[in-house]
């Protein structure tokens, strides 16, 4: 399907896969999509939370919600989700790769196994799920692929070196897919929140916020759908005006000065 700048997404015709759907941004994505009429496939480790959210959204909006409890730190996530969807007679037409977590502290003191899990969830599973579904998404040309990056992906982050690097990967990877898919009708978007009120800091630790004011998760949702609903598609969006200015201003620094500044902030 050839892309038209005037094409809009019919959310009521979508069945949207959301990873990391048991808390925070993932829950808010699910609620907004349900409000817009999309059926949902919810993926996370905590089945009881997914079941409760599914019951809430089916009751409130009359949609169909499929629950897939899954640990995304294990290999083969894309094939597992696809097989379960097919088993339940569900065809996924849009994807939001939202799952991710961060670790905080000097790299040489981090637990190696935990870093491997972080890279798997933030990068490997995201790529695997994107690859599993992008061909049918491109063929239908009516949906979207959203990958959640981070403001941290725009600069190196001492004491969160691996997390920032994984989000830089997500940003660059998704923008490349946007270019490859721009004539297919599939909307591809990288979304980069700043510090947000979620369970992220329960895992990474409060020091990871670096003194930033936490923004509500609903702001991420608003920015995402504003970009998806725009007549002209964009490859990425930074959530929040001050964050967007900061991301643009980083281009004015030499790499050395950027690392030095980031190190002072994360101290």
KOLDREN-254863 format. One line per 2 residues: their letters; for each residue x, y, z of N, C-alpha, C. Coordinates in pm, 1 decimal, m for minus. Example, Ala and Ser with C-alpha at 12.3 -4.5 7.8 and 13.67 -1.06 7.14 Angstrom:
as	1319.0 m569.0 780.0 1230.0 m450.0 780.0 1320.0 m330.0 780.0 | 1285.0 m225.0 708.0 1367.0 m106.0 714.0 1290.0 3.0 787.0
END
This chain:
xx	85.0 m119.8 0.0 0.0 0.0 0.0 88.4 124.6 0.0 | 64.2 214.2 m92.8 143.0 337.4 m100.2 103.0 431.8 11.1
xx	202.9 495.6 69.0 176.2 587.2 180.1 119.1 718.9 129.3 | 19.3 766.6 201.0 m38.3 897.6 173.2 m29.4 981.9 298.1
xx	11.7 1106.6 280.2 23.5 1196.9 394.8 m111.3 1221.3 460.3 | m220.0 1190.8 389.6 m352.3 1216.7 444.3 m413.0 1094.4 512.6
xx	m340.8 980.8 511.8 m393.2 860.8 575.4 m397.7 878.4 726.8 | m504.9 831.6 787.2 m516.5 834.0 933.1 m537.5 691.2 982.1
xx	m506.8 669.0 1108.4 m519.0 536.2 1165.7 m660.8 515.2 1218.1 | m722.1 405.9 1176.6 m852.3 366.0 1229.4 m824.3 273.8 1348.3
xx	m823.2 330.1 1467.2 m786.0 252.8 1585.6 m887.3 142.8 1614.9 | m1012.3 164.7 1581.4 m1115.1 64.1 1607.0 m1095.9 m59.7 1520.2
xx	m1013.5 m48.5 1415.4 m985.6 m162.9 1328.9 m856.4 m234.7 1368.5 | m793.3 m191.0 1475.7 m663.9 m246.1 1515.5 m677.9 m351.2 1626.0
xx	m582.9 m441.6 1626.5 m555.0 m525.9 1742.7 m410.2 m499.0 1778.1 | m387.3 m431.1 1889.4 m255.9 m377.2 1922.5 m187.8 m458.4 2030.8
xx	m67.7 m502.8 2000.5 19.1 m569.9 2097.5 92.6 m465.2 2179.8 | 87.1 m476.5 2312.0 160.4 m386.7 2401.4 244.8 m470.5 2495.4
xx	376.1 m451.0 2493.5 461.4 m518.4 2590.8 481.5 m427.4 2711.9 | 516.1 m488.5 2823.8 529.4 m409.6 2946.2 397.1 m349.5 2986.8
xx	288.6 m427.3 2970.6 152.6 m372.8 2984.8 96.1 m384.8 3125.3 | 177.9 m425.0 3221.5 124.0 m446.3 3355.6 137.5 m325.2 3446.2
xx	204.4 m219.4 3400.1 226.2 m103.4 3487.1 262.8 18.2 3403.2 | 254.7 135.6 3467.1 310.6 258.5 3412.0 262.0 295.4 3273.8
xx	356.9 325.0 3185.8 325.9 370.2 3050.7 247.0 264.7 2974.4 | 279.0 137.4 2993.2 208.5 31.3 2922.8 61.0 29.1 2956.2
xx	26.9 47.0 3083.2 m113.4 51.3 3124.4 m184.5 170.5 3060.1 | m118.8 284.2 3059.3 m181.5 403.8 3001.3 m198.9 390.1 2850.1
xx	m103.4 326.4 2783.2 m122.2 297.7 2640.2 m246.1 209.9 2620.7 | m259.9 107.0 2703.2 m372.8 15.2 2690.8 m504.8 88.7 2711.3
xx	m510.5 174.0 2811.5 m635.1 246.3 2840.2 m672.2 340.9 2726.2 | m572.9 410.1 2670.5 m603.3 504.6 2562.8 m645.1 430.6 2436.4
xx	m578.0 322.0 2404.5 m614.9 246.6 2285.2 m752.0 182.4 2301.3 | m781.1 134.4 2419.6 m914.3 78.3 2444.0 m1020.6 186.4 2427.0
xx	m992.4 305.6 2475.7 m1085.7 417.6 2460.2 m1109.7 447.8 2313.2 | m1006.7 427.6 2230.9 m1018.2 452.9 2087.3 m1075.7 332.7 2011.7
xx	m1103.4 222.9 2081.6 m1171.1 109.2 2020.3 m1082.4 m3.6 1974.8 | m952.3 3.0 2001.5 m862.0 m103.4 1958.3 m874.7 m225.3 2047.9
xx	m878.7 m344.7 1987.5 m858.7 m466.5 2064.3 m711.9 m473.1 2105.9 | m681.5 m550.9 2208.4 m547.2 m548.7 2265.7 m492.7 m688.5 2289.6
xx	m359.6 m698.1 2278.8 m284.8 m815.3 2324.8 m183.7 m762.9 2425.1 | m200.1 m800.8 2551.4 m118.9 m746.4 2659.5 m13.5 m847.8 2701.6
xx	112.7 m802.3 2706.1 224.9 m890.2 2739.7 302.3 m832.0 2857.3 | 326.7 m914.1 2957.8 411.9 m879.2 3071.9 429.2 m1005.8 3155.0
xx	513.4 m998.4 3258.3 535.0 m1115.8 3342.8 419.4 m1138.4 3440.7 | 357.8 m1031.1 3489.1 262.9 m1042.9 3600.3 120.4 m1066.3 3549.9
xx	83.5 m1193.2 3544.5 m45.3 m1233.2 3486.7 m162.6 m1171.8 3562.7 | m153.4 m1166.6 3695.8 m267.2 m1116.4 3772.3 m295.6 m970.6 3738.6
xx	m192.4 m892.7 3714.3 m213.4 m752.3 3675.6 m273.2 m743.3 3535.3 | m225.4 m826.3 3445.0 m279.7 m825.8 3308.7 m426.7 m866.2 3309.5
xx	m459.8 m967.8 3387.1 m599.3 m1012.6 3394.1 m690.3 m901.9 3448.7 | m642.3 m831.5 3550.8 m722.8 m723.7 3609.1 m742.0 m610.3 3508.8
xx	m636.9 m574.8 3437.4 m647.4 m468.7 3337.8 m738.1 m511.0 3223.4 | m725.8 m636.2 3179.4 m811.2 m686.8 3071.7 m958.3 m678.6 3110.5
xx	m989.5 m719.4 3232.9 m1128.7 m714.8 3278.7 m1179.9 m571.5 3282.8 | m1096.4 m480.0 3330.3 m1134.4 m338.3 3335.8 m1166.9 m283.7 3197.0
xx	m1080.7 m310.1 3101.2 m1095.8 m250.3 2968.3 m1206.3 m316.0 2887.6 | m1222.3 m446.1 2900.6 m1332.4 m512.9 2830.2 m1467.1 m464.1 2882.6
xx	m1476.0 m444.7 3012.9 m1600.9 m397.9 3072.3 m1631.3 m253.3 3033.1 | m1527.3 m169.1 3033.1 m1548.5 m26.3 3008.8 m1569.9 6.0 2861.9
xx	m1508.0 m71.1 2771.4 m1505.9 m29.8 2630.9 m1557.7 m135.8 2533.4 | m1590.7 m254.0 2582.2 m1646.6 m355.8 2494.9 m1549.3 m409.8 2392.7
xx	m1422.4 m404.0 2421.9 m1320.7 m456.2 2330.7 m1280.5 m596.5 2374.2 | m1195.3 m659.7 2292.5 m1141.7 m791.4 2325.8 m995.9 m776.5 2368.1
xx	m960.9 m832.9 2481.4 m824.3 m824.7 2532.2 m769.2 m965.8 2549.9 | m655.8 m992.0 2487.5 m585.6 m1119.7 2500.2 m465.2 m1100.8 2589.8
xx	m451.2 m1185.9 2689.0 m342.3 m1176.5 2785.7 m237.1 m1282.4 2756.1 | m110.6 m1238.1 2746.7 1.0 m1330.1 2722.2 106.9 m1307.5 2829.9
xx	104.0 m1383.9 2939.1 208.5 m1369.9 3040.8 341.4 m1420.9 2985.3 | 444.3 m1337.1 2991.6 571.8 m1374.2 2928.1 685.6 m1294.1 2988.0
xx	796.2 m1361.6 3013.8 918.9 m1297.8 3059.4 1003.1 m1263.9 2936.2 | 1014.7 m1135.6 2905.4 1084.3 m1093.4 2783.8 1235.7 m1101.1 2796.0
xx	1285.9 m1141.0 2911.6 1429.9 m1164.1 2922.1 1468.7 m1302.3 2869.7 | 1367.8 m1382.6 2833.3 1392.3 m1514.0 2773.8 1390.8 m1501.3 2621.1
xx	1466.1 m1585.4 2550.7 1473.2 m1574.4 2404.4 1343.3 m1617.7 2337.1 | 1326.3 m1573.4 2211.5 1214.5 m1618.2 2130.0 1081.7 m1553.1 2160.4
xx	1083.7 m1428.8 2211.0 959.5 m1362.9 2251.7 863.4 m1346.0 2134.5 | 914.5 m1304.5 2021.4 828.1 m1279.4 1906.3 752.3 m1403.5 1863.3
xx	822.2 m1515.6 1850.4 758.4 m1640.2 1808.5 657.9 m1687.4 1912.2 | 689.5 m1669.8 2040.3 598.4 m1711.3 2147.0 469.1 m1631.5 2142.6
xx	480.6 m1500.0 2126.3 361.2 m1414.5 2120.1 278.1 m1446.8 1996.8 | 343.8 m1464.6 1883.1 273.0 m1495.1 1759.4 198.4 m1627.5 1771.0
xx	264.4 m1728.3 1826.8 201.1 m1859.6 1839.4 79.2 m1853.2 1931.0 | 90.2 m1780.1 2041.7 m23.6 m1769.6 2134.2 m137.7 m1690.3 2070.9
xx	m104.8 m1583.9 1996.6 m208.3 m1506.9 1928.1 m281.2 m1594.5 1825.3 | m205.7 m1669.5 1748.2 m266.9 m1757.2 1648.7 m352.0 m1865.3 1714.9
xx	m304.9 m1918.3 1827.8 m380.6 m2020.8 1899.9 m517.1 m1967.9 1943.2 | m520.6 m1838.1 1977.9 m646.2 m1777.7 2022.6 m722.1 m1707.9 1910.0
xx	m675.1 m1726.1 1785.8 m745.1 m1669.5 1671.5 m734.0 m1519.1 1660.1 | m621.4 m1463.0 1706.3 m602.5 m1317.9 1707.9 m498.0 m1278.8 1603.3
xx	m527.7 m1176.0 1525.3 m433.1 m1121.0 1428.3 m386.8 m984.6 1476.1 | m258.6 m970.9 1503.3 m202.2 m845.6 1553.1 m175.2 m752.3 1436.0
xx	m226.1 m628.1 1444.7 m211.6 m532.4 1335.0 m126.1 m411.1 1370.9 | m98.3 m391.7 1501.1 m12.6 m281.9 1546.5 65.3 m329.2 1668.5
xx	180.9 m266.0 1693.1 269.3 m309.3 1801.7 322.8 m187.8 1876.6 | 322.3 m196.1 2009.8 393.2 m99.6 2094.2 492.8 m176.9 2179.5
xx	621.5 m161.7 2148.3 727.9 m220.9 2228.6 761.7 m123.6 2341.0 | 699.1 m146.5 2456.3 714.2 m56.5 2569.0 800.6 m114.4 2680.7
xx	812.8 m246.7 2687.5 883.2 m311.1 2798.1 1029.3 m267.9 2802.8 | 1078.9 m249.0 2924.4 1219.4 m213.8 2942.4 1246.7 m182.5 3087.5
xx	1373.1 m189.1 3126.5 1411.0 m148.5 3261.4 1554.6 m99.9 3259.5 | 1593.9 m33.5 3367.1 1729.2 22.5 3374.8 1800.4 m19.3 3501.1
xx	1931.8 m17.7 3495.0 2015.9 m37.9 3612.0 2098.3 88.1 3632.8 | 2132.9 113.3 3758.3 2202.6 236.6 3791.7 2322.3 205.6 3879.9
xx	2436.3 267.9 3846.2 2558.7 248.1 3922.7 2677.4 232.3 3829.0 | 2799.0 237.0 3882.1 2918.1 219.0 3797.4 2915.2 84.2 3727.1
xx	2948.4 83.7 3600.6 2940.0 m37.5 3518.6 3021.1 m151.6 3578.0 | 3140.4 m121.6 3632.4 3227.0 m230.1 3680.3 3173.2 m296.4 3806.3
xx	3070.8 m236.5 3867.8 3009.5 m296.0 3986.1 2875.1 m361.4 3956.1 | 2825.4 m345.4 3833.3 2696.4 m404.3 3797.5 2706.4 m556.8 3790.7
xx	2595.3 m623.0 3819.4 2588.7 m768.3 3810.0 2575.6 m807.7 3663.5 | 2667.4 m889.1 3616.0 2673.3 m921.5 3473.3 2542.9 m984.0 3423.2
xx	2486.6 m1075.3 3501.2 2363.3 m1142.4 3457.8 2248.2 m1042.6 3444.4 | 2243.9 m945.1 3534.4 2138.1 m844.3 3528.6 2154.2 m756.7 3404.3
xx	2277.7 m724.3 3368.5 2302.5 m646.0 3248.0 2258.5 m722.4 3122.9 | 2281.6 m852.8 3122.9 2238.6 m934.5 3009.3 2087.3 m932.5 2995.6
xx	2015.9 m941.9 3109.6 1870.1 m932.3 3106.7 1824.8 m796.6 3054.1 | 1893.6 m691.4 3096.3 1858.9 m555.4 3053.9 1872.7 m540.0 2902.9
xx	1980.8 m590.4 2848.7 2002.8 m581.7 2703.8 1900.8 m667.5 2629.4 | 1869.3 m783.0 2685.2 1772.2 m871.7 2619.9 1634.1 m807.9 2614.3
xx	1587.7 m754.2 2727.6 1454.2 m694.3 2730.8 1449.5 m566.7 2647.4 | 1548.2 m480.1 2665.0 1543.9 m347.7 2601.6 1575.1 m351.8 2452.6
xx	1658.9 m447.4 2410.6 1704.9 m450.0 2271.9 1665.7 m578.5 2199.6 | 1713.8 m692.7 2249.1 1697.4 m817.1 2173.6 1551.0 m854.2 2153.8
xx	1471.4 m847.8 2260.7 1329.4 m881.7 2246.9 1256.1 m779.8 2161.0 | 1291.7 m653.2 2174.6 1229.5 m548.6 2092.3 1256.2 m573.3 1943.9
xx	1379.8 m607.7 1910.6 1413.0 m637.2 1770.9 1339.7 m762.8 1723.8 | 1338.2 m864.9 1808.8 1274.1 m991.2 1773.4 1124.5 m972.0 1748.8
xx	1058.2 m899.5 1837.3 915.1 m875.0 1820.5 889.3 m788.5 1696.8 | 972.0 m686.8 1676.9 956.5 m601.7 1558.2 971.2 m684.3 1431.1
xx	1071.9 m772.0 1428.7 1096.1 m852.8 1308.2 982.9 m952.9 1286.5 | 930.0 m1007.6 1393.9 822.2 m1106.2 1382.3 698.0 m1046.4 1316.8
xx	667.5 m922.8 1350.2 539.0 m865.6 1308.0 548.3 m762.3 1196.4 | 667.0 m713.3 1163.2 671.6 m598.7 1072.0 626.6 m633.4 930.5
xx	651.6 m753.8 884.0 607.4 m786.2 747.2 455.2 m782.7 733.4 | 379.6 m851.2 819.1 233.6 m837.5 807.3 184.0 m696.6 835.5
xx	251.8 m623.4 924.2 212.7 m484.7 949.3 233.3 m399.6 824.9 | 343.1 m420.0 755.4 369.7 m345.3 631.3 269.3 m383.9 523.3
xx	236.3 m511.4 515.6 144.4 m558.4 412.0 4.9 m500.3 430.8 | m39.7 m491.6 556.2 m172.2 m433.0 579.2 m167.6 m281.7 563.2
xx	m56.3 m219.9 605.0 m34.6 m76.8 583.4 m134.5 14.2 650.7 | m197.1 m32.4 759.0 m300.9 48.5 823.2 m271.8 77.5 970.8
xx	m164.6 19.8 1023.1 m139.2 30.6 1165.8 m11.7 105.1 1198.7 | 47.2 68.5 1311.7 164.7 142.1 1359.9 256.3 49.6 1438.6
xx	382.5 87.3 1442.1 484.6 23.1 1525.0 550.4 132.7 1607.0 | 529.6 129.6 1737.2 587.1 228.5 1828.6 688.9 159.6 1917.7
xx	810.4 211.8 1921.4 913.8 162.1 2011.9 947.3 271.8 2112.7 | 939.0 238.2 2240.6 963.7 336.9 2345.5 1113.1 342.7 2375.6
xx	1173.6 456.1 2344.4 1315.0 480.6 2373.5 1322.6 560.5 2503.6 | 1405.6 663.3 2507.2 1419.7 745.5 2626.9 1500.8 868.5 2591.6
xx	1480.7 975.5 2665.9 1568.4 1091.2 2651.7 1713.3 1050.7 2674.2 | 1735.5 949.6 2759.6 1871.1 900.6 2786.1 1938.0 845.0 2661.3
xx	1859.7 809.7 2560.1 1916.7 758.7 2436.4 1984.8 864.5 2351.6 | 1969.1 990.5 2390.0 2027.9 1099.7 2312.7 2167.0 1138.6 2362.0
xx	2213.1 1078.9 2470.4 2346.3 1113.7 2520.3 2401.2 998.6 2605.1 | 2534.5 985.2 2613.7 2592.2 883.1 2700.9 2561.6 916.7 2845.5
xx	2539.3 815.2 2926.3 2495.2 839.3 3063.1 2582.4 760.8 3160.8 | 2691.0 821.1 3210.1 2769.8 753.6 3313.8 2682.3 713.1 3431.1
xx	2706.8 594.6 3482.6 2632.2 532.6 3591.7 2499.3 472.1 3546.7 | 2463.7 495.4 3422.1 2354.4 421.0 3358.6 2397.4 387.8 3215.9
xx	2520.0 342.4 3204.5 2583.0 327.5 3072.6 2507.2 230.9 2982.9 | 2468.6 117.1 3037.2 2402.3 16.1 2954.5 2261.4 60.5 2917.8
xx	2187.0 114.2 3014.4 2050.7 158.9 2984.6 2049.5 263.5 2874.6 | 2132.8 367.2 2888.0 2135.8 473.4 2787.4 2174.9 417.9 2651.3
xx	2270.0 324.0 2649.8 2313.3 265.5 2522.4 2201.4 183.7 2458.1 | 2123.8 110.5 2539.8 2012.6 34.5 2481.4 1908.6 127.4 2420.9
xx	1884.9 241.5 2485.4 1783.9 333.3 2433.7 1834.4 410.2 2311.5 | 1965.4 431.3 2303.4 2022.3 487.8 2180.6 2002.2 390.7 2064.6
xx	2018.1 262.5 2093.0 1991.0 160.8 1990.6 1846.1 168.3 1945.1 | 1752.8 172.3 2040.8 1610.1 176.3 2006.1 1579.5 297.4 1919.5
xx	1633.5 412.2 1955.5 1611.2 534.7 1879.0 1659.7 520.2 1735.5 | 1784.9 480.0 1717.7 1842.0 469.9 1583.2 1777.5 358.2 1501.8
xx	1752.4 247.2 1565.5 1687.6 134.2 1499.3 1549.5 173.8 1447.0 | 1471.2 239.9 1531.5 1334.3 274.0 1494.4 1330.4 380.6 1385.6
xx	1417.8 478.3 1394.5 1421.9 580.1 1289.6 1458.3 518.4 1154.8 | 1546.3 418.6 1154.4 1580.4 349.8 1029.3 1459.6 274.0 975.1
xx	1384.1 209.8 1063.7 1263.0 140.1 1019.4 1158.5 237.3 966.1 | 1152.0 356.2 1024.3 1060.5 458.8 973.0 1091.9 487.3 826.1
xx	1220.1 503.6 794.8 1258.7 531.7 656.4 1222.2 414.3 565.8 | 1252.8 294.1 610.2 1225.6 176.5 527.9 1076.6 154.7 505.2
xx	993.6 200.1 599.0 850.0 171.3 593.6 765.7 289.4 547.5 | 829.3 401.0 515.2 752.6 524.2 494.0 659.1 517.7 374.4
xx	682.8 426.2 278.6 594.1 414.1 162.7 495.8 298.2 177.4 | 494.5 232.9 292.0 409.9 114.0 308.6 274.7 144.8 370.9
xx	260.7 262.3 432.4 139.5 293.4 507.1 153.3 264.3 655.1 | 253.6 185.3 693.7 278.4 156.9 835.1 344.5 277.0 899.8
xx	287.9 324.3 1009.1 347.9 433.9 1084.6 447.2 377.4 1185.5 | 571.3 420.4 1176.1 676.2 375.7 1268.0 723.0 496.5 1347.6
xx	733.5 480.7 1479.2 763.6 595.3 1564.6 845.9 552.9 1685.4 | 952.5 628.7 1712.3 1026.7 616.5 1837.2 978.6 725.8 1932.1
xx	946.6 688.2 2055.4 898.7 783.0 2156.0 1001.7 788.3 2268.6 | 1048.1 909.5 2301.4 1152.8 925.9 2401.9 1100.1 1006.9 2520.8
xx	1052.0 938.6 2624.4 1012.3 1011.0 2745.4 1135.2 1055.0 2824.7 | 1117.9 1157.2 2905.5 1214.8 1186.8 3009.1 1176.3 1110.0 3134.4
xx	1218.9 1158.3 3250.8 1184.7 1091.9 3376.4 1032.9 1093.3 3395.6 | 975.4 974.9 3416.9 830.1 959.1 3419.5 787.2 885.6 3546.1
xx	667.6 916.0 3592.3 613.4 853.9 3713.3 568.4 710.8 3683.9 | 661.3 617.2 3694.8 633.2 475.6 3672.2 711.7 394.3 3774.2
xx	704.5 261.9 3760.7 781.8 173.5 3847.8 928.6 163.5 3805.4 | 966.1 235.4 3699.5 1104.7 230.6 3651.4 1204.1 257.3 3763.7
xx	1175.3 358.1 3845.3 1271.0 396.9 3949.7 1266.2 304.8 4071.1 | 1161.4 221.9 4080.3 1161.7 117.1 4182.2 1268.6 13.2 4150.9
xx	1295.7 m6.4 4021.6 1396.1 m103.7 3978.1 1534.0 m39.4 3969.7 | 1540.6 74.5 3900.2 1669.9 139.2 3878.4 1721.2 209.8 4002.6
xx	1628.0 248.6 4091.6 1666.1 323.5 4210.5 1638.7 471.4 4191.2 | 1604.1 544.8 4297.8 1568.9 686.5 4286.0 1682.9 773.1 4234.8
xx	1807.8 729.7 4254.3 1921.5 808.8 4206.5 1921.5 821.1 4054.9 | 1855.5 727.5 3986.6 1852.8 730.1 3839.6 1777.7 850.6 3786.1
xx	1692.0 911.3 3868.5 1617.2 1028.7 3823.7 1704.9 1152.5 3813.9 | 1822.1 1150.9 3877.0 1917.4 1262.8 3872.7 1851.6 1395.4 3910.5
xx	1757.5 1391.4 4004.8 1693.8 1513.6 4051.3 1588.0 1569.7 3959.9 | 1555.3 1499.6 3850.4 1456.1 1550.0 3755.6 1315.8 1542.8 3814.9
xx	1229.2 1632.9 3771.4 1088.7 1629.1 3808.9 1018.2 1521.5 3727.1 | 955.6 1426.9 3792.9 890.0 1317.2 3721.8 760.2 1364.6 3659.2
xx	743.6 1334.2 3531.2 623.5 1371.5 3458.1 523.2 1256.7 3460.3 | 393.5 1284.1 3450.3 294.1 1176.2 3449.0 303.6 1092.2 3322.4
xx	272.3 964.0 3335.0 278.2 873.6 3220.0 181.4 915.7 3110.4 | 72.2 983.8 3148.3 m25.7 1026.6 3048.5 34.6 1123.6 2947.5
xx	139.4 1197.7 2987.9 205.2 1287.9 2893.6 272.6 1213.0 2780.5 | 325.7 1095.3 2809.7 387.2 1011.7 2706.4 281.6 967.4 2606.5
xx	165.5 931.6 2658.4 57.0 885.6 2571.1 9.7 998.6 2479.6 | m7.0 1116.5 2536.6 m53.2 1231.6 2457.1 44.5 1263.0 2344.5
xx	173.4 1264.4 2375.7 274.5 1295.3 2274.1 278.1 1189.3 2165.0 | 261.2 1063.4 2204.1 263.2 953.7 2107.2 148.6 965.4 2007.8
xx	28.3 984.9 2059.1 m86.8 988.1 1968.8 m94.1 1118.6 1889.5 | m39.2 1224.0 1942.7 m29.7 1346.3 1863.7 57.6 1322.7 1741.2
xx	168.3 1249.6 1759.6 256.3 1219.1 1646.6 191.8 1119.6 1550.3 | 127.0 1016.4 1605.0 63.3 916.3 1519.0 m53.0 974.2 1439.0
xx	m123.4 1070.3 1497.8 m241.5 1127.2 1432.7 m209.1 1243.7 1339.4 | m83.5 1288.2 1340.5 m44.1 1399.0 1252.9 m50.7 1356.0 1106.9
xx	m82.4 1447.4 1020.0 m92.2 1414.1 877.4 44.3 1378.6 819.1 | 148.8 1439.0 872.4 284.0 1408.1 825.9 355.4 1325.0 932.1
xx	396.9 1203.7 896.1 460.4 1117.0 994.0 601.6 1165.0 1025.3 | 645.1 1139.1 1148.3 780.6 1172.4 1191.4 844.6 1045.5 1246.8
xx	977.3 1032.8 1239.0 1042.0 909.6 1286.7 1052.2 900.5 1437.4 | 1051.9 1014.5 1506.5 1071.7 1011.6 1651.6 1013.1 1136.2 1714.3
xx	982.2 1122.9 1843.3 932.6 1236.8 1919.6 990.7 1229.5 2059.9 | 1034.8 1344.9 2110.5 1079.3 1357.5 2248.9 964.3 1415.9 2329.2
xx	932.4 1353.2 2440.9 816.8 1394.2 2520.1 854.2 1512.3 2609.7 | 780.0 1621.5 2595.0 803.7 1739.2 2678.0 889.6 1842.6 2607.1
xx	844.7 1967.6 2613.0 915.1 2074.8 2541.2 1057.3 2092.6 2591.7 | 1076.3 2093.8 2722.8 1210.9 2113.1 2777.4 1302.5 1997.0 2741.2
xx	1248.1 1874.7 2739.3 1328.2 1759.6 2699.2 1366.8 1767.3 2552.0 | 1272.4 1811.9 2468.9 1301.6 1825.1 2325.9 1410.5 1929.3 2300.5
xx	1405.3 2039.6 2375.2 1509.1 2142.2 2362.4 1643.7 2086.9 2406.1 | 1643.3 2010.6 2516.8 1768.0 1951.9 2566.1 1826.6 1854.0 2465.1
xx	1741.7 1771.7 2404.7 1789.7 1674.7 2306.4 1851.1 1745.3 2185.0 | 1789.5 1854.3 2142.3 1843.6 1930.3 2028.3 1972.8 2001.2 2065.9
xx	1978.6 2054.7 2187.4 2096.9 2130.3 2230.9 2220.2 2042.7 2242.9 | 2200.5 1915.2 2264.7 2314.6 1824.3 2279.9 2400.4 1816.5 2154.6
xx	2341.4 1850.4 2040.8 2417.0 1847.5 1915.8 2523.2 1956.8 1910.2 | 2510.9 2056.0 1998.6 2606.1 2167.5 1998.4 2732.6 2134.9 2076.5
xx	2731.6 2026.6 2154.2 2845.2 1989.5 2236.9 2941.3 1899.6 2159.3 | 3069.7 1908.5 2190.0 3161.1 1803.9 2145.7 3129.4 1678.1 2225.1
xx	3168.4 1562.9 2174.6 3138.5 1439.9 2247.5 3203.5 1440.9 2385.9 | 3324.5 1493.6 2395.0 3393.2 1497.7 2524.5 3314.9 1581.8 2625.2
xx	3275.4 1701.0 2582.0 3202.9 1789.3 2672.6 3064.4 1733.3 2706.3 | 3004.1 1663.5 2611.9 2873.5 1604.2 2638.5 2883.6 1497.5 2747.5
xx	2986.5 1413.1 2738.3 3005.7 1308.5 2839.4 3036.4 1371.0 2975.1 | 3119.6 1473.1 2976.1 3153.2 1539.7 3100.8 3029.1 1601.3 3165.9
xx	2945.3 1665.9 3084.7 2823.5 1726.9 3137.7 2727.4 1620.2 3190.4 | 2712.7 1512.4 3114.7 2623.2 1405.3 3156.4 2672.4 1341.3 3285.1
xx	2804.1 1325.6 3297.6 2860.2 1267.1 3418.3 2833.2 1351.4 3541.6 | 2838.6 1484.6 3526.0 2810.0 1573.4 3638.3 2662.8 1562.7 3678.6
xx	2575.3 1554.4 3578.7 2432.5 1545.3 3606.9 2399.6 1415.2 3679.7 | 2453.9 1303.8 3631.4 2419.9 1174.6 3689.9 2494.1 1147.4 3819.1
x	2586.7 1234.2 3857.1 2654.9 1217.6 3985.3 2560.7 1241.8 4100.3
END
